[in-house]
Amino acid sequence: MCSLSQFSTDKLLWSLSQHPNPNQTFLSSIHQGPIVWMTIEEPFRPREKLLEKQRYFQSIHKHTYLKGPLDKITSVAIPLAFAGTTLYLIGRGIYNMSHGTGKKE
């Protein structure tokens, strides 16, 4: 006795070997109603262009996210400003708690 998954796998292999059109998908091959022909979708970008871009970006020595002059602002200045503001607010809170200022009576 074979399991359901083994039956499905056997049916898939059998149905793929019996099709005259290799571009037809498995879903349309087991469809019980009218035959629905679905073709395999073409890739969005040709493989040659993809390999060219991949070669270019993998050969860069500097990180791609630190390329422009404004990237120093976004990757250095803004985090330093956040850290400075945070330290100031924490320091002010500790000072206020230790001196009792801002306490409700």
A tleap script that builds the chain and sets N, CA, C and O, in Angstrom:
source leaprc.protein.ff14SB
mol = sequence {
  NMET CYS SER LEU SER GLN PHE SER THR ASP
  LYS LEU LEU TRP SER LEU SER GLN HIE PRO
  ASN PRO ASN GLN THR PHE LEU SER SER ILE
  HIE GLN GLY PRO ILE VAL TRP MET THR ILE
  GLU GLU PRO PHE ARG PRO ARG GLU LYS LEU
  LEU GLU LYS GLN ARG TYR PHE GLN SER ILE
  HIE LYS HIE THR TYR LEU LYS GLY PRO LEU
  ASP LYS ILE THR SER VAL ALA ILE PRO LEU
  ALA PHE ALA GLY THR THR LEU TYR LEU ILE
  GLY ARG GLY ILE TYR ASN MET SER HIE GLY
  THR GLY LYS LYS CGLU
}
set mol.1.N position { 0.854 -1.177 0.000 }
set mol.1.CA position { 0.000 0.000 0.000 }
set mol.1.C position { 0.895 1.235 0.000 }
set mol.1.O position { 1.812 1.335 0.815 }
set mol.2.N position { 0.639 2.168 -0.900 }
set mol.2.CA position { 1.489 3.359 -0.981 }
set mol.2.C position { 0.785 4.534 -0.307 }
set mol.2.O position { -0.442 4.601 -0.232 }
set mol.3.N position { 1.607 5.448 0.176 }
set mol.3.CA position { 1.055 6.611 0.870 }
set mol.3.C position { 0.535 7.627 -0.140 }
set mol.3.O position { 0.767 7.510 -1.343 }
set mol.4.N position { -0.170 8.622 0.380 }
set mol.4.CA position { -0.749 9.658 -0.473 }
set mol.4.C position { 0.338 10.483 -1.148 }
set mol.4.O position { 0.210 10.829 -2.323 }
set mol.5.N position { 1.418 10.806 -0.413 }
set mol.5.CA position { 2.487 11.607 -1.011 }
set mol.5.C position { 3.205 10.829 -2.106 }
set mol.5.O position { 3.601 11.411 -3.116 }
set mol.6.N position { 3.378 9.518 -1.921 }
set mol.6.CA position { 4.006 8.696 -2.952 }
set mol.6.C position { 3.109 8.638 -4.179 }
set mol.6.O position { 3.596 8.677 -5.309 }
set mol.7.N position { 1.801 8.545 -3.964 }
set mol.7.CA position { 0.860 8.524 -5.072 }
set mol.7.C position { 0.922 9.836 -5.849 }
set mol.7.O position { 0.916 9.832 -7.080 }
set mol.8.N position { 0.984 10.972 -5.121 }
set mol.8.CA position { 1.049 12.280 -5.775 }
set mol.8.C position { 2.334 12.425 -6.571 }
set mol.8.O position { 2.318 12.956 -7.682 }
set mol.9.N position { 3.447 11.959 -6.017 }
set mol.9.CA position { 4.725 12.043 -6.719 }
set mol.9.C position { 4.702 11.186 -7.972 }
set mol.9.O position { 5.163 11.615 -9.030 }
set mol.10.N position { 4.163 9.966 -7.858 }
set mol.10.CA position { 4.072 9.094 -9.027 }
set mol.10.C position { 3.185 9.706 -10.096 }
set mol.10.O position { 3.501 9.638 -11.284 }
set mol.11.N position { 2.070 10.308 -9.680 }
set mol.11.CA position { 1.157 10.926 -10.634 }
set mol.11.C position { 1.822 12.115 -11.318 }
set mol.11.O position { 1.636 12.330 -12.516 }
set mol.12.N position { 2.603 12.892 -10.553 }
set mol.12.CA position { 3.312 14.031 -11.121 }
set mol.12.C position { 4.310 13.561 -12.169 }
set mol.12.O position { 4.342 14.097 -13.277 }
set mol.13.N position { 5.127 12.563 -11.833 }
set mol.13.CA position { 6.122 12.068 -12.783 }
set mol.13.C position { 5.458 11.476 -14.017 }
set mol.13.O position { 5.922 11.695 -15.136 }
set mol.14.N position { 4.380 10.730 -13.824 }
set mol.14.CA position { 3.685 10.147 -14.959 }
set mol.14.C position { 3.085 11.230 -15.840 }
set mol.14.O position { 3.196 11.169 -17.065 }
set mol.15.N position { 2.438 12.241 -15.211 }
set mol.15.CA position { 1.781 13.277 -16.001 }
set mol.15.C position { 2.795 14.135 -16.739 }
set mol.15.O position { 2.521 14.589 -17.851 }
set mol.16.N position { 3.964 14.367 -16.143 }
set mol.16.CA position { 4.983 15.151 -16.834 }
set mol.16.C position { 5.565 14.393 -18.019 }
set mol.16.O position { 5.936 15.000 -19.024 }
set mol.17.N position { 5.646 13.073 -17.907 }
set mol.17.CA position { 6.208 12.295 -19.008 }
set mol.17.C position { 5.203 12.105 -20.142 }
set mol.17.O position { 5.607 11.775 -21.257 }
set mol.18.N position { 3.920 12.300 -19.895 }
set mol.18.CA position { 2.893 12.056 -20.897 }
set mol.18.C position { 2.498 13.290 -21.693 }
set mol.18.O position { 1.727 13.176 -22.645 }
set mol.19.N position { 3.005 14.471 -21.330 }
set mol.19.CA position { 2.534 15.692 -21.968 }
set mol.19.C position { 3.233 15.980 -23.275 }
set mol.19.O position { 4.453 15.853 -23.375 }
set mol.20.N position { 2.451 16.376 -24.299 }
set mol.20.CA position { 3.073 16.777 -25.563 }
set mol.20.C position { 3.731 18.152 -25.455 }
set mol.20.O position { 4.675 18.443 -26.188 }
set mol.21.N position { 3.239 19.000 -24.545 }
set mol.21.CA position { 3.779 20.350 -24.389 }
set mol.21.C position { 4.566 20.409 -23.084 }
set mol.21.O position { 3.966 20.326 -22.012 }
set mol.22.N position { 5.898 20.551 -23.139 }
set mol.22.CA position { 6.676 20.572 -21.898 }
set mol.22.C position { 6.500 21.852 -21.097 }
set mol.22.O position { 6.875 21.897 -19.925 }
set mol.23.N position { 5.931 22.907 -21.708 }
set mol.23.CA position { 5.729 24.160 -20.995 }
set mol.23.C position { 4.465 24.154 -20.152 }
set mol.23.O position { 4.218 25.100 -19.404 }
set mol.24.N position { 3.672 23.116 -20.259 }
set mol.24.CA position { 2.445 23.040 -19.484 }
set mol.24.C position { 2.789 22.715 -18.036 }
set mol.24.O position { 3.664 21.889 -17.773 }
set mol.25.N position { 2.110 23.354 -17.106 }
set mol.25.CA position { 2.416 23.131 -15.697 }
set mol.25.C position { 1.646 21.942 -15.151 }
set mol.25.O position { 0.685 21.467 -15.756 }
set mol.26.N position { 2.090 21.474 -13.992 }
set mol.26.CA position { 1.452 20.333 -13.358 }
set mol.26.C position { 0.020 20.642 -12.970 }
set mol.26.O position { -0.858 19.784 -13.063 }
set mol.27.N position { -0.217 21.894 -12.528 }
set mol.27.CA position { -1.555 22.275 -12.100 }
set mol.27.C position { -2.558 22.108 -13.233 }
set mol.27.O position { -3.656 21.590 -13.027 }
set mol.28.N position { -2.183 22.542 -14.420 }
set mol.28.CA position { -3.115 22.411 -15.536 }
set mol.28.C position { -3.196 20.970 -16.023 }
set mol.28.O position { -4.168 20.592 -16.677 }
set mol.29.N position { -2.170 20.150 -15.707 }
set mol.29.CA position { -2.205 18.772 -16.181 }
set mol.29.C position { -3.174 17.919 -15.376 }
set mol.29.O position { -3.720 16.951 -15.904 }
set mol.30.N position { -3.400 18.256 -14.106 }
set mol.30.CA position { -4.318 17.447 -13.309 }
set mol.30.C position { -5.695 18.088 -13.209 }
set mol.30.O position { -6.577 17.575 -12.520 }
set mol.31.N position { -5.875 19.200 -13.893 }
set mol.31.CA position { -7.152 19.898 -13.878 }
set mol.31.C position { -8.213 18.985 -14.483 }
set mol.31.O position { -8.006 18.416 -15.555 }
set mol.32.N position { -9.341 18.844 -13.806 }
set mol.32.CA position { -10.359 17.901 -14.245 }
set mol.32.C position { -11.313 18.486 -15.279 }
set mol.32.O position { -11.972 17.741 -16.004 }
set mol.33.N position { -11.392 19.805 -15.352 }
set mol.33.CA position { -12.299 20.446 -16.295 }
set mol.33.C position { -11.621 20.654 -17.636 }
set mol.33.O position { -10.796 19.844 -18.056 }
set mol.34.N position { -11.976 21.757 -18.316 }
set mol.34.CA position { -11.328 22.052 -19.591 }
set mol.34.C position { -9.829 22.266 -19.383 }
set mol.34.O position { -9.399 22.738 -18.331 }
set mol.35.N position { -9.054 21.919 -20.382 }
set mol.35.CA position { -7.599 22.036 -20.265 }
set mol.35.C position { -7.212 23.504 -20.258 }
set mol.35.O position { -7.618 24.271 -21.131 }
set mol.36.N position { -6.433 23.882 -19.278 }
set mol.36.CA position { -5.939 25.246 -19.160 }
set mol.36.C position { -4.448 25.196 -19.466 }
set mol.36.O position { -3.686 24.545 -18.752 }
set mol.37.N position { -4.032 25.882 -20.525 }
set mol.37.CA position { -2.617 25.878 -20.897 }
set mol.37.C position { -1.936 27.063 -20.249 }
set mol.37.O position { -2.292 28.213 -20.507 }
set mol.38.N position { -0.965 26.784 -19.413 }
set mol.38.CA position { -0.187 27.834 -18.764 }
set mol.38.C position { 1.269 27.649 -19.184 }
set mol.38.O position { 1.833 26.568 -19.014 }
set mol.39.N position { 1.868 28.684 -19.722 }
set mol.39.CA position { 3.260 28.568 -20.142 }
set mol.39.C position { 4.176 29.089 -19.048 }
set mol.39.O position { 3.756 29.841 -18.168 }
set mol.40.N position { 5.420 28.681 -19.118 }
set mol.40.CA position { 6.406 29.133 -18.147 }
set mol.40.C position { 6.752 30.579 -18.455 }
set mol.40.O position { 6.983 30.940 -19.610 }
set mol.41.N position { 6.787 31.410 -17.411 }
set mol.41.CA position { 7.046 32.834 -17.577 }
set mol.41.C position { 8.521 33.076 -17.884 }
set mol.41.O position { 9.401 32.448 -17.296 }
set mol.42.N position { 8.774 33.989 -18.805 }
set mol.42.CA position { 10.142 34.366 -19.140 }
set mol.42.C position { 10.750 35.149 -17.983 }
set mol.42.O position { 10.013 35.806 -17.247 }
set mol.43.N position { 12.067 35.103 -17.796 }
set mol.43.CA position { 12.685 35.890 -16.724 }
set mol.43.C position { 12.568 37.381 -16.998 }
set mol.43.O position { 12.483 37.807 -18.150 }
set mol.44.N position { 12.565 38.179 -15.913 }
set mol.44.CA position { 12.418 39.623 -16.062 }
set mol.44.C position { 13.630 40.248 -16.722 }
set mol.44.O position { 13.489 41.196 -17.494 }
set mol.45.N position { 14.801 39.745 -16.440 }
set mol.45.CA position { 16.046 40.307 -16.968 }
set mol.45.C position { 16.836 39.173 -17.617 }
set mol.45.O position { 16.916 38.081 -17.055 }
set mol.46.N position { 17.416 39.412 -18.783 }
set mol.46.CA position { 18.215 38.353 -19.418 }
set mol.46.C position { 19.397 37.940 -18.536 }
set mol.46.O position { 19.968 38.763 -17.820 }
set mol.47.N position { 19.745 36.682 -18.597 }
set mol.47.CA position { 20.808 36.130 -17.759 }
set mol.47.C position { 22.145 36.820 -18.001 }
set mol.47.O position { 22.918 36.999 -17.060 }
set mol.48.N position { 22.438 37.213 -19.247 }
set mol.48.CA position { 23.719 37.857 -19.554 }
set mol.48.C position { 23.845 39.186 -18.810 }
set mol.48.O position { 24.890 39.491 -18.235 }
set mol.49.N position { 22.759 39.978 -18.830 }
set mol.49.CA position { 22.800 41.263 -18.130 }
set mol.49.C position { 22.912 41.052 -16.628 }
set mol.49.O position { 23.604 41.806 -15.944 }
set mol.50.N position { 22.244 40.045 -16.117 }
set mol.50.CA position { 22.313 39.742 -14.694 }
set mol.50.C position { 23.735 39.359 -14.289 }
set mol.50.O position { 24.235 39.820 -13.263 }
set mol.51.N position { 24.391 38.512 -15.100 }
set mol.51.CA position { 25.765 38.118 -14.802 }
set mol.51.C position { 26.716 39.296 -14.910 }
set mol.51.O position { 27.670 39.393 -14.138 }
set mol.52.N position { 26.469 40.194 -15.860 }
set mol.52.CA position { 27.305 41.387 -16.010 }
set mol.52.C position { 27.204 42.276 -14.764 }
set mol.52.O position { 28.221 42.731 -14.240 }
set mol.53.N position { 25.985 42.518 -14.298 }
set mol.53.CA position { 25.787 43.333 -13.092 }
set mol.53.C position { 26.404 42.645 -11.873 }
set mol.53.O position { 27.020 43.297 -11.031 }
set mol.54.N position { 26.235 41.334 -11.787 }
set mol.54.CA position { 26.773 40.582 -10.660 }
set mol.54.C position { 28.300 40.693 -10.634 }
set mol.54.O position { 28.887 40.911 -9.574 }
set mol.55.N position { 28.953 40.543 -11.811 }
set mol.55.CA position { 30.405 40.682 -11.889 }
set mol.55.C position { 30.843 42.077 -11.459 }
set mol.55.O position { 31.839 42.229 -10.751 }
set mol.56.N position { 30.097 43.097 -11.887 }
set mol.56.CA position { 30.448 44.474 -11.543 }
set mol.56.C position { 30.367 44.701 -10.039 }
set mol.56.O position { 31.307 45.221 -9.438 }
set mol.57.N position { 29.249 44.315 -9.428 }
set mol.57.CA position { 29.062 44.592 -8.008 }
set mol.57.C position { 29.948 43.723 -7.122 }
set mol.57.O position { 30.303 44.144 -6.021 }
set mol.58.N position { 30.313 42.530 -7.567 }
set mol.58.CA position { 31.189 41.689 -6.761 }
set mol.58.C position { 32.647 42.117 -6.857 }
set mol.58.O position { 33.454 41.735 -6.009 }
set mol.59.N position { 33.004 42.909 -7.879 }
set mol.59.CA position { 34.390 43.345 -8.022 }
set mol.59.C position { 34.662 44.672 -7.321 }
set mol.59.O position { 35.811 45.110 -7.271 }
set mol.60.N position { 33.641 45.318 -6.782 }
set mol.60.CA position { 33.815 46.605 -6.116 }
set mol.60.C position { 34.481 46.383 -4.761 }
set mol.60.O position { 34.069 45.515 -3.990 }
set mol.61.N position { 35.529 47.186 -4.474 }
set mol.61.CA position { 36.229 47.035 -3.203 }
set mol.61.C position { 35.540 47.811 -2.089 }
set mol.61.O position { 35.559 47.391 -0.932 }
set mol.62.N position { 34.937 48.934 -2.434 }
set mol.62.CA position { 34.240 49.735 -1.442 }
set mol.62.C position { 32.792 49.242 -1.356 }
set mol.62.O position { 32.208 48.849 -2.366 }
set mol.63.N position { 32.227 49.262 -0.176 }
set mol.63.CA position { 30.851 48.795 -0.025 }
set mol.63.C position { 29.905 49.666 -0.836 }
set mol.63.O position { 30.098 50.878 -0.930 }
set mol.64.N position { 28.891 49.055 -1.419 }
set mol.64.CA position { 27.972 49.796 -2.281 }
set mol.64.C position { 27.107 50.771 -1.500 }
set mol.64.O position { 26.582 51.721 -2.081 }
set mol.65.N position { 26.944 50.561 -0.195 }
set mol.65.CA position { 26.108 51.482 0.570 }
set mol.65.C position { 26.915 52.669 1.097 }
set mol.65.O position { 26.348 53.514 1.790 }
set mol.66.N position { 28.219 52.769 0.797 }
set mol.66.CA position { 29.017 53.928 1.189 }
set mol.66.C position { 29.641 54.570 -0.049 }
set mol.66.O position { 30.844 54.831 -0.068 }
set mol.67.N position { 28.852 54.822 -1.063 }
set mol.67.CA position { 29.391 55.316 -2.318 }
set mol.67.C position { 29.318 56.828 -2.449 }
set mol.67.O position { 30.321 57.459 -2.782 }
set mol.68.N position { 28.178 57.417 -2.199 }
set mol.68.CA position { 27.998 58.832 -2.488 }
set mol.68.C position { 28.439 59.727 -1.350 }
set mol.68.O position { 28.689 59.254 -0.241 }
set mol.69.N position { 28.537 61.033 -1.620 }
set mol.69.CA position { 28.940 61.970 -0.571 }
set mol.69.C position { 27.875 62.139 0.514 }
set mol.69.O position { 28.202 62.440 1.662 }
set mol.70.N position { 26.620 61.948 0.160 }
set mol.70.CA position { 25.559 62.086 1.164 }
set mol.70.C position { 25.424 60.848 2.042 }
set mol.70.O position { 24.744 60.881 3.068 }
set mol.71.N position { 26.070 59.756 1.642 }
set mol.71.CA position { 25.987 58.541 2.454 }
set mol.71.C position { 26.708 58.702 3.783 }
set mol.71.O position { 26.372 58.025 4.755 }
set mol.72.N position { 27.695 59.592 3.838 }
set mol.72.CA position { 28.379 59.839 5.109 }
set mol.72.C position { 27.420 60.482 6.107 }
set mol.72.O position { 27.509 60.247 7.312 }
set mol.73.N position { 26.506 61.294 5.591 }
set mol.73.CA position { 25.521 61.936 6.469 }
set mol.73.C position { 24.562 60.892 7.020 }
set mol.73.O position { 24.285 60.860 8.219 }
set mol.74.N position { 24.054 60.034 6.128 }
set mol.74.CA position { 23.049 59.069 6.575 }
set mol.74.C position { 23.646 57.943 7.400 }
set mol.74.O position { 22.967 57.403 8.273 }
set mol.75.N position { 24.902 57.573 7.149 }
set mol.75.CA position { 25.457 56.432 7.873 }
set mol.75.C position { 26.306 56.830 9.070 }
set mol.75.O position { 26.625 55.977 9.897 }
set mol.76.N position { 26.688 58.117 9.190 }
set mol.76.CA position { 27.529 58.534 10.312 }
set mol.76.C position { 26.860 59.636 11.130 }
set mol.76.O position { 26.687 59.492 12.340 }
set mol.77.N position { 26.484 60.731 10.480 }
set mol.77.CA position { 26.001 61.907 11.209 }
set mol.77.C position { 24.663 61.658 11.909 }
set mol.77.O position { 24.499 62.033 13.070 }
set mol.78.N position { 23.724 61.044 11.232 }
set mol.78.CA position { 22.399 60.825 11.835 }
set mol.78.C position { 22.481 59.871 13.030 }
set mol.78.O position { 21.906 60.179 14.074 }
set mol.79.N position { 23.173 58.719 12.927 }
set mol.79.CA position { 23.297 57.874 14.131 }
set mol.79.C position { 24.030 58.558 15.282 }
set mol.79.O position { 23.677 58.359 16.445 }
set mol.80.N position { 25.059 59.370 14.967 }
set mol.80.CA position { 25.747 60.101 16.038 }
set mol.80.C position { 24.816 61.118 16.701 }
set mol.80.O position { 24.867 61.312 17.915 }
set mol.81.N position { 23.965 61.766 15.897 }
set mol.81.CA position { 23.001 62.715 16.463 }
set mol.81.C position { 22.004 61.993 17.373 }
set mol.81.O position { 21.678 62.490 18.451 }
set mol.82.N position { 21.518 60.821 16.943 }
set mol.82.CA position { 20.611 60.039 17.792 }
set mol.82.C position { 21.299 59.628 19.090 }
set mol.82.O position { 20.707 59.733 20.164 }
set mol.83.N position { 22.536 59.165 18.999 }
set mol.83.CA position { 23.262 58.736 20.196 }
set mol.83.C position { 23.500 59.916 21.135 }
set mol.83.O position { 23.342 59.782 22.349 }
set mol.84.N position { 23.877 61.068 20.584 }
set mol.84.CA position { 24.105 62.253 21.412 }
set mol.84.C position { 22.848 62.709 22.111 }
set mol.84.O position { 22.872 63.030 23.299 }
set mol.85.N position { 21.740 62.740 21.375 }
set mol.85.CA position { 20.458 63.144 21.963 }
set mol.85.C position { 20.041 62.180 23.070 }
set mol.85.O position { 19.566 62.602 24.125 }
set mol.86.N position { 20.220 60.893 22.825 }
set mol.86.CA position { 19.856 59.885 23.820 }
set mol.86.C position { 20.675 60.047 25.094 }
set mol.86.O position { 20.131 60.016 26.198 }
set mol.87.N position { 21.987 60.221 24.936 }
set mol.87.CA position { 22.841 60.394 26.120 }
set mol.87.C position { 22.480 61.663 26.885 }
set mol.87.O position { 22.485 61.663 28.116 }
set mol.88.N position { 22.168 62.744 26.171 }
set mol.88.CA position { 21.766 63.989 26.829 }
set mol.88.C position { 20.488 63.789 27.638 }
set mol.88.O position { 20.410 64.202 28.795 }
set mol.89.N position { 19.481 63.151 27.025 }
set mol.89.CA position { 18.208 62.952 27.726 }
set mol.89.C position { 18.363 62.026 28.931 }
set mol.89.O position { 17.747 62.260 29.970 }
set mol.90.N position { 19.179 60.978 28.802 }
set mol.90.CA position { 19.419 60.087 29.944 }
set mol.90.C position { 20.125 60.847 31.063 }
set mol.90.O position { 19.761 60.720 32.232 }
set mol.91.N position { 21.144 61.644 30.697 }
set mol.91.CA position { 21.865 62.436 31.703 }
set mol.91.C position { 20.964 63.432 32.396 }
set mol.91.O position { 21.046 63.598 33.613 }
set mol.92.N position { 20.100 64.103 31.638 }
set mol.92.CA position { 19.173 65.070 32.235 }
set mol.92.C position { 18.193 64.379 33.176 }
set mol.92.O position { 17.860 64.911 34.234 }
set mol.93.N position { 17.730 63.186 32.786 }
set mol.93.CA position { 16.814 62.439 33.652 }
set mol.93.C position { 17.468 62.017 34.945 }
set mol.93.O position { 16.856 62.105 36.010 }
set mol.94.N position { 18.715 61.555 34.867 }
set mol.94.CA position { 19.440 61.161 36.086 }
set mol.94.C position { 19.661 62.378 36.988 }
set mol.94.O position { 19.490 62.292 38.204 }
set mol.95.N position { 20.040 63.507 36.391 }
set mol.95.CA position { 20.251 64.737 37.168 }
set mol.95.C position { 18.958 65.161 37.865 }
set mol.95.O position { 18.967 65.484 39.053 }
set mol.96.N position { 17.845 65.158 37.123 }
set mol.96.CA position { 16.563 65.569 37.707 }
set mol.96.C position { 16.128 64.625 38.824 }
set mol.96.O position { 15.599 65.076 39.839 }
set mol.97.N position { 16.346 63.311 38.648 }
set mol.97.CA position { 15.960 62.366 39.698 }
set mol.97.C position { 16.822 62.534 40.941 }
set mol.97.O position { 16.325 62.429 42.063 }
set mol.98.N position { 18.103 62.793 40.747 }
set mol.98.CA position { 18.982 62.910 41.916 }
set mol.98.C position { 18.765 64.216 42.674 }
set mol.98.O position { 19.017 64.265 43.877 }
set mol.99.N position { 18.306 65.273 42.010 }
set mol.99.CA position { 18.065 66.548 42.681 }
set mol.99.C position { 16.590 66.775 43.017 }
set mol.99.O position { 16.247 67.758 43.675 }
set mol.100.N position { 15.737 65.887 42.577 }
set mol.100.CA position { 14.323 65.988 42.918 }
set mol.100.C position { 13.581 67.064 42.156 }
set mol.100.O position { 12.498 67.466 42.584 }
set mol.101.N position { 14.104 67.543 41.063 }
set mol.101.CA position { 13.396 68.575 40.294 }
set mol.101.C position { 12.342 67.920 39.410 }
set mol.101.O position { 12.502 66.787 38.956 }
set mol.102.N position { 11.270 68.654 39.180 }
set mol.102.CA position { 10.194 68.147 38.339 }
set mol.102.C position { 9.283 67.181 39.065 }
set mol.102.O position { 8.473 66.503 38.433 }
set mol.103.N position { 9.400 67.106 40.386 }
set mol.103.CA position { 8.595 66.181 41.169 }
set mol.103.C position { 7.228 66.799 41.445 }
set mol.103.O position { 7.131 67.987 41.755 }
set mol.104.N position { 6.181 66.001 41.334 }
set mol.104.CA position { 4.840 66.492 41.657 }
set mol.104.C position { 4.620 66.361 43.156 }
set mol.104.O position { 5.040 65.385 43.777 }
set mol.105.N position { 3.956 67.358 43.727 }
set mol.105.CA position { 3.754 67.332 45.179 }
set mol.105.C position { 2.380 66.897 45.572 }
set mol.105.O position { 2.071 66.828 46.761 }
savepdb mol mol.pdb
quit
